[in-house]
Amino acid sequence: MKIYIIYELRNREYDTALLLKSELEARGYFVTIINKQMMFKWFYKDSIIIIPNCYNSFNYDYYNYSLNARNNFFVNLQIEQVLSEKNEENGFCNPKGKATLPVHCCWGEETYNRLLNNGVEDSNLKITGAIHLDFLREEFRNFWYSRNDIAKMYNIPCHKKWVLYISSFSYVNNEEVVKLVQKDFGGEKAGYIKEFEKVSIDSHKMTLDWLEKLVSENEDIIVIYRPHPAEKQHSRLEKIQSEYKGQFYSISDLNIKQWLMVSNQVITWFSTSIVESYAAKKMCHILRPIAIPKEIDAKIYHEAKNIINSYEELNQLVSEEITKTEFDEQNFPINKNDIFNYYLMDNRAALKKTADLIDELSNKTKKKVESNYDFDRMKYILKNNII
């Protein structure tokens, strides 16, 4: 059987797509990876389609008709599963209409229960764990570049302390993103999106102030600023990088997990990559110059501890000896029970569980959903100018 894996953002999802492709090909499937913006098929082929997200009937139709999928099975990897209270309340991320038809992979019980309680049938829900965390399992250690490799690739002094800053400032100076997200989450009703935008802008400015001061006062420290995939290039960031060349780097390349593996210190603001840091057994510290209101904060951060909210605390942290920065589960900012509610982490890789799900579906015949598929597809293609 043919499998199509659709991805949206390359540096967020492509490694996961490749890993899943490798496993499925080893099981005898023919697998093709396609970018979401480039997917189109003229001819029908019996297949299973793995998609990154699907929230409503419009999303479903886009995949269904673009890929000439007829009554094929869809498997939704749900690349966004850790939400804020407000985002859960508005229900946008809960599949509605035709979007309930795919089989939804859940990273853990939290997402499973949320979707079950919002109308998705139990038969279309499967707790698989998160494939992107598999790369941080012991058996994948040799997958990554070494620190020396990275140092040569980006001309980073290897002997200094590398402080990785994981950014989540996609809303800063990016009205297009803000408007799109606000529209998705309920238009004017989603006023909290603008509130989060303001918190983002103010926090970003203060964070850059502190990071600049940090490198100016500590010659033995390298700051590696990792922008969010949707983050807009910022002139202030460029200026700091130019002024502190060889000490401050803004790098979008490579997967965030790669940078986790080679850095001495890891700091973030809002990113769910803090869970990847936990899975990699790397300490990750939360830096928040301005508090994020609980209702718009990611729920996984609600009980976070040891939050850094002053420059003095930040400077003290990065000035510690490397031996003091080893993984300490007791003092990790996010409680492990909160992490395990959202992420199934056991002895079996999520990759294997997801591939098992594909095996199950490949032996089933899907109930016919659309009797006039060809006509409906052509109407959709012409109406939406897909050609």
VEXTOR-895502 format. One line per 2 residues: number of its first residue (from 1); their letters; for each residue x, y, z of N, C-alpha, C. Coordinates in steps of 0.02 Angstrom, whole numbers. Layout:
// VEXTOR-895502
NUM	a	X Y Z X Y Z X Y Z ~ ...
// end
This chain:
// VEXTOR-895502
1	mk	42 -61 0 0 0 0 43 62 0 ~ 17 116 -30 52 180 -33 35 222 29
3	iy	87 253 58 78 298 114 102 367 94 ~ 62 418 108 83 487 97 89 521 165
5	ii	147 550 178 158 588 240 161 662 222 ~ 115 701 249 112 772 236 144 810 294
7	ye	188 857 278 217 898 331 205 972 315 ~ 208 1014 368 193 1085 360 256 1128 366
9	lr	291 1125 423 352 1163 434 412 1116 435 ~ 460 1129 392 515 1083 382 556 1070 445
11	nr	581 1124 477 626 1113 533 590 1089 596 ~ 523 1088 594 485 1061 650 465 988 639
13	ey	451 969 576 419 904 563 457 857 517 ~ 506 882 479 533 841 425 572 781 451
15	dt	610 789 505 646 732 534 597 677 556 ~ 541 698 585 490 650 607 462 613 547
17	al	450 650 493 423 619 432 472 568 403 ~ 536 586 403 587 540 378 592 477 420
19	ll	588 486 486 593 429 531 534 381 521 ~ 474 410 516 415 369 505 418 335 437
21	ks	442 370 387 451 341 320 497 280 322 ~ 552 287 358 600 233 363 569 170 395
23	el	532 181 449 500 124 483 447 91 439 ~ 407 131 405 353 104 363 382 68 302
25	ea	435 94 274 466 60 217 496 -7 238 ~ 522 -9 299 549 -72 325 493 -124 334
27	rg	431 -100 341 373 -145 347 341 -160 280 ~ 370 -135 225 347 -153 159 302 -103 124
29	yf	293 -44 152 251 7 120 292 50 71 ~ 257 81 24 286 131 -20 268 199 8
31	vt	318 240 25 305 301 62 331 362 24 ~ 290 415 21 309 479 -9 295 535 41
33	ii	344 580 49 335 638 93 319 699 49 ~ 268 737 68 246 795 28 235 855 74
35	nk	257 914 52 242 974 90 168 992 82 ~ 138 1018 134 67 1032 134 47 1082 80
37	qm	91 1128 63 76 1178 12 85 1151 -59 ~ 113 1091 -65 129 1065 -132 91 1001 -149
39	mf	43 983 -107 10 918 -118 -45 923 -171 ~ -40 880 -220 -93 874 -271 -82 810 -310
41	kw	-136 773 -320 -132 711 -360 -189 710 -410 ~ -171 694 -473 -223 688 -524 -258 620 -518
43	fy	-219 569 -504 -247 501 -508 -256 470 -439 ~ -310 434 -432 -326 402 -369 -283 341 -359
45	kd	-261 329 -297 -227 267 -279 -246 250 -207 ~ -262 187 -197 -279 164 -129 -220 177 -83
47	si	-231 215 -30 -174 236 12 -198 255 82 ~ -149 267 126 -160 296 191 -123 362 193
49	ii	-156 414 217 -126 481 215 -116 505 287 ~ -54 522 302 -35 545 369 -28 621 366
51	ip	-68 656 406 -71 729 402 -48 762 467 ~ -26 826 465 -1 858 525 -55 887 571
53	nc	-114 904 542 -167 935 582 -233 932 542 ~ -288 939 578 -354 940 546 -405 961 598
55	yn	-430 1023 592 -474 1051 644 -547 1057 624 ~ -560 1060 559 -629 1072 536 -639 1042 467
57	sf	-700 1047 442 -717 1018 377 -677 1049 320 ~ -662 1114 326 -622 1147 274 -553 1116 270
59	ny	-521 1104 328 -455 1071 329 -459 1002 297 ~ -511 965 316 -519 896 290 -527 896 215
61	dy	-569 940 189 -581 943 117 -517 960 79 ~ -476 1004 108 -413 1024 76 -369 963 65
63	yn	-361 922 116 -321 860 108 -357 811 62 ~ -420 801 74 -459 749 39 -461 760 -36
65	ys	-476 822 -56 -484 835 -127 -418 850 -162 ~ -371 883 -128 -306 896 -159 -270 830 -174
67	ln	-276 782 -128 -239 719 -135 -279 664 -169 ~ -339 682 -195 -380 632 -229 -388 570 -185
69	ar	-408 581 -123 -405 529 -73 -467 484 -70 ~ -521 505 -101 -584 467 -100 -599 442 -30
71	nn	-599 376 -21 -615 349 45 -554 320 80 ~ -497 351 68 -437 328 102 -438 346 176
73	ff	-398 310 214 -391 326 285 -344 386 294 ~ -363 430 341 -320 485 362 -297 471 433
75	vn	-233 484 446 -206 480 514 -179 549 531 ~ -205 579 584 -187 647 604 -135 644 660
77	lq	-74 667 646 -21 667 697 -32 721 750 ~ -74 771 736 -88 825 783 -24 856 811
79	ie	10 895 771 75 921 791 71 973 847 ~ 11 999 862 2 1045 918 -47 1014 967
81	qv	-22 993 1026 -66 960 1074 -63 989 1144 ~ -17 1035 1157 -13 1066 1223 -39 1138 1216
83	ls	-97 1151 1246 -132 1215 1235 -137 1255 1299 ~ -160 1317 1292 -176 1359 1350 -249 1347 1370
85	ek	-268 1372 1429 -337 1367 1451 -384 1400 1401 ~ -365 1459 1378 -408 1496 1331 -416 1457 1265
87	ne	-362 1429 1241 -366 1391 1179 -409 1328 1187 ~ -407 1298 1245 -449 1240 1257 -522 1261 1262
89	en	-533 1318 1294 -602 1343 1302 -636 1358 1235 ~ -598 1389 1189 -630 1408 1125 -641 1348 1079
91	gf	-607 1293 1093 -621 1231 1058 -595 1226 987 ~ -556 1275 964 -534 1273 894 -494 1209 879
93	cn	-452 1188 926 -409 1130 914 -444 1064 922 ~ -508 1065 939 -548 1004 942 -578 991 873
95	pk	-564 935 842 -590 921 774 -666 926 773 ~ -692 957 719 -763 967 710 -783 947 639
97	gk	-846 928 631 -870 910 564 -831 850 536 ~ -810 856 474 -774 802 441 -706 789 473
99	at	-681 838 511 -615 830 542 -615 776 596 ~ -674 753 616 -676 698 665 -665 630 631
101	lp	-665 628 564 -659 565 528 -590 533 530 ~ -535 571 529 -469 538 533 -460 503 600
103	vh	-410 460 602 -387 430 665 -336 479 694 ~ -347 501 755 -305 553 786 -255 522 833
105	cc	-191 533 820 -138 509 864 -132 557 923 ~ -136 531 983 -132 573 1044 -66 559 1078
107	wg	-31 613 1098 33 605 1132 24 574 1201 ~ -34 586 1232 -45 560 1299 -119 563 1317
109	ee	-134 548 1381 -203 545 1404 -238 612 1402 ~ -202 667 1413 -233 733 1415 -268 749 1349
111	ty	-233 738 1293 -264 752 1227 -319 701 1212 ~ -306 638 1229 -357 586 1218 -422 604 1252
113	nr	-420 623 1315 -480 640 1353 -513 704 1326 ~ -473 753 1307 -501 816 1280 -541 803 1217
115	ll	-514 763 1172 -549 749 1109 -609 703 1120 ~ -601 655 1165 -657 609 1180 -715 648 1209
117	nn	-700 696 1253 -752 736 1285 -782 789 1239 ~ -753 796 1180 -778 846 1133 -802 814 1068
119	gv	-825 753 1073 -863 723 1018 -826 678 970 ~ -761 668 979 -725 622 935 -734 550 961
121	ed	-753 505 917 -766 436 938 -703 402 963 ~ -711 360 1013 -655 324 1042 -617 283 989
123	sn	-654 257 940 -623 216 887 -577 257 843 ~ -583 324 845 -540 368 805 -486 402 847
125	lk	-474 375 906 -422 402 950 -373 348 969 ~ -309 365 965 -257 315 982 -200 351 1018
127	it	-183 328 1079 -126 356 1115 -63 321 1090 ~ -21 360 1056 40 332 1025 104 360 1056
129	ga	98 416 1094 159 452 1113 178 499 1056 ~ 231 538 1067 252 588 1017 316 564 982
131	ih	311 556 916 368 529 878 429 574 884 ~ 419 641 887 477 685 889 519 675 952
133	ld	490 645 1004 530 631 1064 571 567 1057 ~ 554 525 1008 593 463 998 666 478 983
135	fl	679 534 950 748 552 932 792 563 993 ~ 761 571 1051 799 583 1112 807 521 1154
137	re	784 464 1128 796 400 1161 869 379 1151 ~ 891 336 1194 962 316 1194 984 287 1127
139	ef	939 249 1094 958 215 1032 968 264 974 ~ 950 329 983 960 378 930 1018 426 943
141	rn	1057 413 995 1111 459 1012 1159 470 954 ~ 1172 419 916 1220 425 860 1191 459 799
143	fw	1126 476 802 1094 511 746 1120 582 738 ~ 1139 612 795 1153 684 795 1226 701 780
145	ys	1236 762 754 1304 788 747 1335 796 817 ~ 1400 788 820 1435 801 884 1444 876 894
147	rn	1463 894 954 1476 965 969 1532 992 925 ~ 1583 952 913 1638 973 870 1614 985 798
149	di	1569 941 775 1541 949 708 1505 1017 702 ~ 1462 1031 751 1424 1093 751 1470 1154 755
151	ak	1521 1148 797 1568 1204 805 1601 1221 739 ~ 1620 1171 700 1651 1182 635 1601 1209 584
153	my	1540 1184 586 1489 1205 538 1471 1279 545 ~ 1469 1303 607 1445 1372 620 1498 1417 651
155	ni	1560 1391 652 1617 1431 678 1603 1456 749 ~ 1582 1410 792 1567 1425 862 1625 1399 905
157	pc	1655 1442 946 1710 1419 989 1688 1361 1033 ~ 1720 1303 1025 1698 1242 1058 1712 1242 1133
159	hk	1765 1277 1154 1787 1274 1224 1746 1318 1271 ~ 1704 1361 1242 1664 1406 1284 1597 1373 1303
161	kw	1561 1403 1349 1497 1376 1371 1442 1399 1323 ~ 1405 1351 1295 1352 1366 1248 1285 1371 1285
163	vl	1255 1430 1281 1189 1441 1312 1137 1444 1256 ~ 1095 1394 1253 1043 1391 1201 980 1427 1226
165	yi	957 1477 1187 894 1510 1203 842 1488 1152 ~ 789 1453 1174 736 1430 1130 680 1482 1129
167	ss	673 1516 1074 624 1571 1069 555 1545 1048 ~ 504 1582 1071 434 1569 1050 400 1633 1029
169	fs	440 1681 1004 413 1748 991 387 1755 919 ~ 343 1710 900 315 1713 832 265 1771 823
171	yv	240 1800 879 191 1854 874 223 1923 870 ~ 288 1928 881 321 1993 885 330 2023 815
173	nn	303 2084 806 307 2119 741 283 2077 683 ~ 231 2037 696 208 1990 645 131 1991 646
175	ee	102 2046 622 29 2054 623 -6 2001 581 ~ 28 1977 529 -3 1925 487 -17 1862 528
177	vv	33 1842 568 23 1783 611 -31 1796 662 ~ -30 1855 693 -79 1872 745 -150 1870 716
179	kl	-159 1900 657 -226 1902 627 -250 1832 608 ~ -205 1792 580 -224 1724 560 -243 1683 620
181	vq	-203 1687 674 -218 1649 734 -283 1674 766 ~ -291 1740 768 -352 1768 797 -413 1746 758
183	kd	-408 1744 692 -463 1722 650 -480 1649 664 ~ -428 1608 669 -438 1537 682 -472 1525 750
185	fg	-452 1565 800 -476 1554 867 -537 1596 886 ~ -571 1623 836 -635 1655 851 -641 1729 838
187	ge	-598 1757 796 -605 1828 778 -599 1874 838 ~ -646 1921 843 -645 1971 897 -653 1939 965
189	ka	-684 1880 967 -693 1845 1031 -626 1823 1059 ~ -578 1816 1016 -512 1792 1037 -467 1851 1055
191	gy	-493 1897 1097 -454 1956 1116 -391 1939 1154 ~ -390 1880 1185 -330 1860 1222 -270 1849 1177
193	ik	-282 1840 1112 -226 1833 1065 -187 1899 1062 ~ -223 1955 1061 -191 2020 1063 -155 2031 1130
195	ef	-184 2005 1183 -152 2010 1249 -86 1971 1248 ~ -87 1913 1218 -26 1873 1214 26 1907 1169
197	ek	2 1941 1117 47 1979 1073 84 2032 1113 ~ 48 2069 1156 79 2122 1195 131 2093 1244
199	vs	112 2039 1278 159 2006 1324 220 1983 1285 ~ 210 1957 1225 266 1934 1183 313 1991 1165
201	id	285 2047 1143 327 2104 1122 368 2131 1180 ~ 336 2140 1237 371 2167 1296 424 2118 1321
203	sh	406 2054 1323 453 2003 1346 513 1996 1299 ~ 499 2001 1234 552 1994 1184 604 2050 1192
205	km	580 2111 1201 625 2168 1208 670 2159 1270 ~ 639 2141 1326 678 2133 1387 726 2073 1383
207	tl	704 2020 1350 746 1962 1342 809 1978 1302 ~ 800 2014 1247 858 2034 1207 904 2080 1246
209	dw	875 2125 1286 916 2169 1329 960 2126 1374 ~ 930 2077 1406 966 2035 1453 1018 1991 1419
211	le	1000 1963 1361 1048 1920 1326 1108 1961 1301 ~ 1094 2022 1278 1149 2065 1256 1195 2083 1315
213	kl	1166 2099 1371 1205 2116 1431 1245 2055 1454 ~ 1215 1997 1446 1247 1935 1467 1312 1922 1429
215	vs	1310 1930 1362 1371 1918 1323 1421 1975 1332 ~ 1397 2035 1347 1443 2091 1358 1482 2084 1423
217	en	1453 2048 1471 1485 2041 1536 1519 1973 1547 ~ 1509 1927 1500 1537 1859 1509 1570 1836 1444
219	ed	1635 1845 1439 1671 1828 1378 1674 1753 1366 ~ 1665 1713 1418 1670 1640 1411 1603 1608 1392
221	ii	1552 1650 1377 1486 1624 1362 1467 1637 1289 ~ 1438 1586 1257 1410 1592 1190 1335 1586 1196
223	vi	1298 1634 1169 1225 1629 1167 1204 1608 1097 ~ 1167 1553 1093 1139 1530 1029 1064 1541 1032
225	yr	1040 1590 996 969 1609 995 935 1569 940 ~ 888 1528 960 852 1486 911 782 1515 899
227	ph	771 1548 842 705 1578 828 651 1525 820 ~ 590 1544 836 532 1501 821 526 1495 745
229	pa	502 1437 719 496 1430 646 455 1484 612 ~ 406 1513 648 364 1566 618 386 1636 640
231	ek	443 1642 673 465 1706 699 492 1751 643 ~ 474 1814 645 496 1862 595 566 1888 613
233	qh	607 1897 562 674 1923 574 670 1992 606 ~ 711 2003 657 708 2065 696 773 2103 690
235	sr	769 2168 677 830 2209 667 873 2211 730 ~ 841 2211 788 878 2212 851 921 2149 859
237	le	892 2094 839 928 2030 843 988 2030 797 ~ 979 2058 737 1034 2062 689 1090 2107 715
239	ki	1070 2161 748 1119 2209 774 1161 2177 829 ~ 1130 2141 874 1167 2108 928 1215 2056 900
241	qs	1191 2018 851 1233 1967 821 1293 1998 786 ~ 1284 2056 754 1338 2090 720 1388 2119 770
243	ey	1362 2149 824 1405 2181 873 1445 2131 915 ~ 1415 2073 927 1449 2022 969 1463 1960 927
245	kg	1493 1972 870 1509 1917 824 1556 1868 858 ~ 1541 1804 851 1581 1753 884 1560 1738 955
247	qf	1509 1775 978 1484 1764 1046 1408 1759 1049 ~ 1374 1789 1000 1301 1786 996 1282 1762 926
249	ys	1243 1708 923 1223 1679 859 1147 1671 857 ~ 1117 1691 802 1047 1677 790 1044 1626 732
251	is	1023 1564 748 1027 1510 699 960 1473 695 ~ 933 1472 634 869 1437 623 880 1366 598
253	dl	941 1351 576 955 1286 546 950 1229 597 ~ 939 1170 571 939 1108 609 881 1104 658
255	ni	868 1043 678 814 1030 725 832 1055 795 ~ 782 1078 833 795 1103 901 828 1049 944
257	kq	811 986 931 841 931 971 916 927 960 ~ 939 943 900 1011 944 886 1046 993 932
259	wl	1017 1052 940 1049 1103 982 1045 1085 1056 ~ 991 1050 1075 986 1027 1144 1044 979 1160
261	mv	1061 937 1113 1111 885 1125 1181 914 1136 ~ 1195 973 1109 1264 998 1111 1274 1060 1156
263	sn	1220 1085 1185 1225 1146 1225 1237 1130 1299 ~ 1269 1178 1334 1281 1169 1406 1221 1192 1447
265	qv	1192 1247 1428 1134 1274 1463 1076 1282 1413 ~ 1015 1270 1436 956 1278 1394 907 1323 1430
267	it	883 1374 1394 836 1422 1423 779 1433 1373 ~ 718 1440 1400 662 1453 1356 614 1501 1391
269	wf	562 1521 1354 512 1568 1380 444 1535 1386 ~ 423 1501 1332 355 1475 1328 352 1409 1290
271	st	408 1389 1260 409 1334 1212 394 1266 1244 ~ 357 1224 1208 346 1155 1231 409 1113 1220
273	si	460 1143 1190 525 1108 1183 556 1093 1251 ~ 528 1123 1304 552 1107 1371 541 1032 1385
275	ve	491 1003 1354 478 931 1362 532 891 1326 ~ 554 915 1268 608 882 1233 672 885 1273
277	sy	682 941 1308 740 948 1351 737 897 1408 ~ 678 887 1436 669 837 1488 684 767 1461
279	aa	657 752 1402 668 686 1372 742 674 1356 ~ 778 729 1341 850 723 1326 892 723 1389
281	kk	860 729 1447 895 732 1512 942 792 1513 ~ 916 849 1489 953 912 1491 912 962 1532
283	mc	944 995 1579 909 1046 1618 887 1103 1571 ~ 827 1126 1582 801 1183 1543 771 1232 1592
285	hi	791 1295 1588 768 1346 1634 719 1394 1599 ~ 670 1418 1637 619 1462 1610 637 1534 1626
287	lr	643 1575 1574 659 1646 1583 598 1688 1564 ~ 571 1725 1613 512 1766 1600 520 1835 1632
289	pi	544 1884 1594 549 1952 1621 481 1979 1643 ~ 428 1956 1609 360 1977 1625 318 1913 1633
291	ai	279 1911 1686 237 1852 1698 184 1844 1643 ~ 172 1782 1622 118 1768 1574 56 1750 1613
293	pk	-1 1786 1602 -63 1769 1637 -80 1695 1628 ~ -102 1664 1682 -112 1592 1682 -159 1568 1627
295	ei	-212 1607 1614 -262 1584 1566 -236 1583 1494 ~ -181 1620 1479 -154 1618 1411 -87 1581 1409
297	da	-65 1556 1466 -3 1518 1469 -18 1446 1448 ~ 31 1410 1420 23 1339 1405 11 1302 1470
299	ki	-38 1258 1471 -58 1225 1534 -1 1187 1567 ~ 44 1163 1526 99 1124 1554 145 1167 1598
301	yh	140 1234 1590 181 1280 1628 146 1305 1692 ~ 84 1285 1703 45 1314 1758 77 1305 1827
303	ea	108 1249 1838 138 1235 1904 215 1240 1900 ~ 240 1275 1851 313 1280 1843 346 1314 1903
305	kn	407 1292 1918 443 1321 1975 511 1346 1953 ~ 543 1382 1998 611 1409 1986 615 1452 1923
307	ii	563 1492 1911 563 1535 1852 611 1594 1863 ~ 652 1608 1813 700 1663 1816 664 1727 1793
309	ns	660 1778 1836 626 1839 1816 667 1902 1828 ~ 733 1894 1833 777 1952 1839 843 1938 1804
311	ye	876 1991 1782 941 1982 1748 992 1951 1796 ~ 990 1971 1859 1038 1946 1908 1033 1869 1915
313	el	972 1843 1914 963 1770 1918 990 1736 1856 ~ 978 1767 1798 1003 1739 1735 1079 1738 1735
315	nq	1109 1792 1754 1182 1797 1754 1213 1746 1802 ~ 1181 1738 1859 1205 1689 1908 1201 1618 1880
317	lv	1145 1604 1846 1136 1537 1817 1190 1519 1767 ~ 1202 1563 1718 1250 1546 1666 1322 1552 1690
319	se	1333 1584 1747 1400 1589 1774 1421 1528 1814 ~ 1373 1483 1827 1389 1422 1864 1437 1378 1825
321	ei	1473 1336 1862 1516 1288 1830 1474 1237 1791 ~ 1501 1212 1736 1464 1164 1694 1443 1103 1735
323	tk	1483 1083 1784 1467 1024 1824 1402 1033 1864 ~ 1382 1095 1875 1321 1109 1913 1259 1112 1869
325	te	1266 1103 1805 1210 1110 1759 1184 1042 1736 ~ 1205 988 1768 1183 922 1749 1108 914 1764
327	fd	1077 865 1730 1005 854 1737 986 838 1809 ~ 936 873 1834 913 864 1903 837 859 1900
329	eq	811 799 1900 739 789 1892 699 823 1947 ~ 725 823 2008 690 852 2065 680 927 2056
331	nf	729 960 2026 725 1033 2018 707 1054 1947 ~ 687 1007 1905 666 1025 1837 603 1069 1844
333	pi	599 1125 1806 545 1173 1815 474 1145 1807 ~ 466 1095 1763 401 1065 1751 399 997 1788
335	nk	346 987 1827 339 924 1863 331 866 1813 ~ 365 810 1827 365 755 1780 294 725 1771
337	nd	252 728 1823 184 702 1817 143 744 1768 ~ 155 810 1767 121 853 1718 144 837 1647
339	if	209 822 1641 235 803 1575 204 738 1552 ~ 201 688 1597 176 622 1578 101 622 1564
341	ny	64 672 1590 -7 678 1572 -15 694 1498 ~ 31 733 1472 27 754 1402 66 708 1355
343	yl	117 674 1381 162 635 1339 171 565 1368 ~ 150 515 1329 164 446 1348 238 433 1334
345	md	276 415 1386 346 397 1378 356 330 1413 ~ 363 277 1374 375 211 1403 431 177 1366
347	nr	436 111 1373 492 75 1344 488 65 1269 ~ 430 80 1240 422 69 1168 415 136 1132
349	aa	452 144 1078 453 207 1042 384 223 1012 ~ 367 287 1012 304 310 982 302 292 908
351	lk	360 292 877 366 273 806 335 204 794 ~ 352 156 838 328 87 830 252 84 840
353	kt	227 121 889 155 121 902 116 152 843 ~ 145 206 814 112 238 757 112 192 696
355	ad	168 159 685 173 112 628 125 53 638 ~ 116 31 701 68 -23 715 -3 -1 696
357	li	-18 63 709 -83 90 691 -93 88 615 ~ -40 105 578 -44 102 505 -56 30 482
359	de	-23 -17 514 -33 -88 498 -106 -108 508 ~ -136 -85 563 -206 -101 577 -252 -73 522
361	ls	-240 -11 504 -283 22 454 -274 -10 385 ~ -214 -33 370 -201 -62 304 -240 -126 293
363	nk	-264 -156 347 -302 -218 342 -377 -207 348 ~ -397 -143 349 -468 -126 354 -493 -95 290
365	tk	-558 -98 280 -591 -63 224 -632 -7 254 ~ -619 54 232 -654 111 260 -725 115 232
367	kk	-771 133 277 -840 143 255 -843 200 205 ~ -885 192 154 -889 244 102 -918 308 132
369	ve	-881 363 123 -901 428 152 -938 471 101 ~ -914 471 39 -942 515 -13 -961 476 -75
371	sn	-1025 478 -93 -1047 441 -152 -1033 479 -217 ~ -1030 546 -214 -1019 587 -274 -949 619 -271
373	yd	-900 579 -253 -833 607 -240 -805 645 -300 ~ -807 615 -359 -775 646 -418 -806 715 -433
375	fd	-872 719 -429 -905 782 -442 -888 833 -388 ~ -890 812 -324 -874 857 -269 -802 881 -272
377	rm	-757 836 -293 -687 855 -297 -676 908 -351 ~ -704 897 -409 -695 945 -463 -724 1013 -445
379	ky	-782 1013 -412 -813 1075 -390 -767 1111 -341 ~ -737 1073 -295 -693 1103 -244 -630 1132 -277
381	il	-601 1095 -324 -540 1116 -358 -552 1181 -397 ~ -608 1185 -432 -623 1245 -471 -640 1304 -426
383	kn	-680 1292 -375 -701 1345 -329 -642 1376 -292 ~ -594 1334 -273 -536 1357 -233 -473 1369 -275
385	ni	-481 1365 -341 -426 1379 -387 -363 1337 -371 ~ -376 1273 -355 -320 1228 -337 -273 1216 -396
387	i	-300 1216 -455 -257 1204 -514 -201 1256 -517
// end
